[in-house]
Amino acid sequence: MKVTWDENVCIHAGKCVQGAPNVFKIEDGQFVIDTSADSEDNIKSVVAQCPSGALKVEE
């Protein structure tokens, strides 16, 4: 599974970081997505809660 992030769409609501902090994080000023850090079901749930639609799951 791959998760993509569109920085031009993101409104920085922080729901991804709150919902799956081991997956979605800021490191050295860069947004990092580590899909190996949680279950696919939880990641899909968090992505679905993104208010701007900046996150997408590609399988």
C-alpha positions as CSV (number, residue, x, y, z in Angstrom):
1,M,0.0,0.0,0.0
2,K,1.2,3.5,-0.8
3,V,-0.2,6.8,0.6
4,T,0.4,10.0,-1.3
5,W,0.1,13.6,0.0
6,D,-0.7,16.6,-2.0
7,E,1.0,19.6,-0.3
8,N,-1.0,22.0,-2.5
9,V,-4.3,20.7,-1.2
10,C,-3.3,20.1,2.5
11,I,-4.8,22.5,5.0
12,H,-2.6,21.3,7.9
13,A,-5.5,20.2,10.1
14,G,-3.3,17.6,11.7
15,K,-5.8,14.8,11.8
16,C,-3.3,12.4,10.2
17,V,-0.6,13.1,12.7
18,Q,-3.1,12.8,15.6
19,G,-4.7,9.6,14.2
20,A,-1.5,7.7,13.3
21,P,1.5,9.5,14.7
22,N,3.9,6.7,13.8
23,V,2.8,6.8,10.2
24,F,2.4,10.5,9.5
25,K,5.2,12.7,11.0
26,I,7.4,15.7,10.4
27,E,11.1,15.0,10.4
28,D,13.7,17.7,9.6
29,G,10.9,19.9,8.3
30,Q,9.6,17.3,5.8
31,F,6.3,15.4,5.9
32,V,7.1,11.7,6.2
33,I,4.7,8.8,5.6
34,D,5.8,5.4,6.9
35,T,3.1,2.9,6.0
36,S,5.0,0.1,7.7
37,A,4.3,1.7,11.1
38,D,0.6,0.7,11.4
39,S,-2.1,-1.5,10.1
40,E,-3.5,-0.9,6.6
41,D,-7.0,-0.6,8.1
42,N,-6.0,2.1,10.5
43,I,-4.1,4.0,7.8
44,K,-7.1,3.8,5.5
45,S,-9.3,5.1,8.3
46,V,-7.0,8.0,9.0
47,V,-6.7,8.9,5.3
48,A,-10.5,8.9,5.0
49,Q,-10.7,11.5,7.8
50,C,-8.4,14.0,6.0
51,P,-10.7,17.1,5.7
52,S,-9.0,18.4,2.5
53,G,-8.5,15.2,0.7
54,A,-4.8,15.7,0.5
55,L,-4.1,12.1,1.4
56,K,-4.8,9.3,-1.0
57,V,-4.4,5.5,-0.7
58,E,-3.0,3.8,-3.8
59,E,-3.0,0.0,-3.7
